[in-house]
Amino acid sequence: MQLLTEDGTVEERATIFVVDDDPGVSRAMNSVGQLLDLPVASFLSANEFLASYDSSQPGCLVLDIKMPGMTGLELQQRLIDDGMPLPIIMISGNADVRIAVEAMSRGAVTLLEKPCRLDELTTHIRRAIDIDSESRRSLHHRAQTESKLASLTAKEREVLDLVASGKTNKEIAKTLKLSTRAVEDRRSRLMKKLGARSVVELIQLNAI
């Protein structure tokens, strides 16, 4: 399902993905989905999830640590290796300290013990979806910036690098053996292409 954002762009609606062979967990997740007005997609195994999931789908993953076949930790590492940074809420009925530390060190949002309280699940799922949303916005912004930078000519990029290093138009003109007017023209063109309104914005864009 798609949503229209405040800036007029369209984005996919977040989904609560669940990988657990415990029917009780699926029922709890459906209740959370109703509370948050979000769709829930349940899978009985890690392989079933991997066969269906597309990394362009936003949301979060509620994942049982100990399952037959591929374990929760193994699925977590698989998603990391495949470049699918979906926020994960680990759940387990008997996770030991070592497993908990390992899951958290790999970036899990939290680890909850079964049976999970509904309010606890709802709070952490909200947080995980917020993390995913912010991450996707950052990646989108970075991709847009890289595209704008790629549109610069070699000469414009040369001026940008010198501006970012702190040089004035006169200093840049001397370095490139150009007139100050020529430097001003290039600088004006590159600022327009990048949508930058100040030197500070130019430096921030150039740092990406």
N, C-alpha and C positions, 0 to 999 in steps of 0.2 A: 504494500500500500504506500502511496506517495502523499507527502504533505507539502503545502505551500508555505514557505517561510516568510518572515516579515519583510525581507528584502526582495521578495518576488521570485526567488529561486525555488526549485522543486527538489525535495530530498526524500529518500526512502524512510518509511516509518520504522522505528526500532522494533526488534523482535527479541523476546526472551527465549533463547535456545536452551534446551535442557537435555543433558545426556546422563541418564540414570535408569537402571532396570527395576527400580523400586516404584510400584504404582502409587504409593503414598506421596512420593515426591512430585510425581506428575500432577496429582490432584492439588497439592499445595501450590504448585507453579501456576496452575489454571486459575486458582483463586487470586494469586498475586496479579496475574494478567488482567483479570476483571477489575481489580482495584485500581490498577494503573492505566486501564483502557489500552493495553498493548497485546498484540498477538503472541501466542506461545507455540513453539515448535518443539515437540518432544521426540527423543531418539533413545532406543534401548541399548545402543552400543556406540563406541567411538567411530567405528568403521561406517556405520549407518549415517552418522552425522557428517563425516568427511565426504561421503558420496553425494550428499545433498547441499552442503554449505558453499555459498559463494561469498568471497571476502568483501564484495561490494555491499553486502547486506549489513546494515548497522544493527547494534544491539549489544547483548551480553550473553555469556555462556554460564549456566549453572551446571557444574560438573562433579560427578561422584569420583572420588579418588580411586577407590578400589572396585574394579569391575572385571568380569571375565574378559579374556582377550586383551586388547589394548587398554591399559590403565589410564586413569585421569591424568597422572603425571606425564605419561607417554604422549597422550593427546595434547596436553599443554605444550610440551616440547615440540611436537610436530607442527602445531600452529605457529610457534615462534620461528622454526626453521623455514616454514613456507611463507613467512612474511604476512601472517594473518593475525595482527595484534588485537584480537577480540578480548575485551576485559572478562576475566574469569572469576567466578565465585565458586570456590571449592567446597564440597560438602562431604562428610564422612561420618560413619557411625563409630569408627574406632581408629582415627588417625593418631599416630604417635608424634612426638615432638620433631623427630627427624624429618618425617614426611611433611609436616606443617611448615617447617623452616624451608624445606626444598621448594614447596609450592609457592611460598611468599617470595623467596629469592628470585624466582622466575617471573614474578610480576603479578601474581594472583591478587585480586582486590581484597579478599579475605578468605578465611577458612571457617566454616560453620559446622557444628556437630549436629547430627540427627538425634532426635527430631527437631527440625528448625521451627522457631516461632514465626508466625506470619508477619508480624510487625518487623522482626529482625530481617527477614528475607526482603520485604518491601523496601526497607531503608537501604540495604546494600545493593539491591538491583537498581534503584534510582541512581545511586552513586555511580555504579558501573556504567549505566547508560549515559550519564553525564560525562564520564571519562571518555567513552567511545565517541560521543558527539564532538567534544573538544578536540580530540585527536584527529578526527576526520576533517574538521574545519581547518586545523593547522596544516594538514597534508594538502588540502585543497588550495589554501593560501600560498603555500610553498610552490606548488605546481604552477599556479598563475604567475608568481614572481619569476620563476625560472623561465617561463615562456616569454615574459616581457624582456628579461635580460637577453634572451637568445635573439630577440628582434633587433637589438642594437648592432650597428655596424662596428667594424674593428676600430675605426677612428673614434666613434662615440664611446665605445667601451674603454678606450685609452684615456679619454677625458674623465670618464666616470671613476676609474681607478685613481687618477691623480686628485680628483675632488675628494674622494674618500680618504686619501692619505693626508688631507688637510691643506693642500696647496690652493692658493688664490688663482683667479683667472690670469693675472699678470705672470705669476710663477709658472702656470701651466703653459702659457703662450711662449715663455722663454724656453721651457723644457722641450716643447714640441716644435720650436722655431716657427710659430704661427703668430698672426696678429691677435690682439686681445679680442677684437670683434669676431674673428673666426672661432675662437674658443667659446665666446658667449653664444654664438649661433649653435655650435655643437651641443653645448650644455643645455640650451633651451630645447633642442630637439630631443635629447635623451630624457630630459625631465618630463616632457610631454608623453613620450612613449611609455615611460615607467609610471606615469600618473603621480609623480612626486611633486610636492609643493615646497620643499625645503631641503637644505643640505643634510639635515639630520635624517630625513626620510631616505635620501640618496644613500647615505652611509648604511642605514639599516637594510635597505634592499641589496646593496652590494655585498653585505655580510652573509647573505643566504647562500 
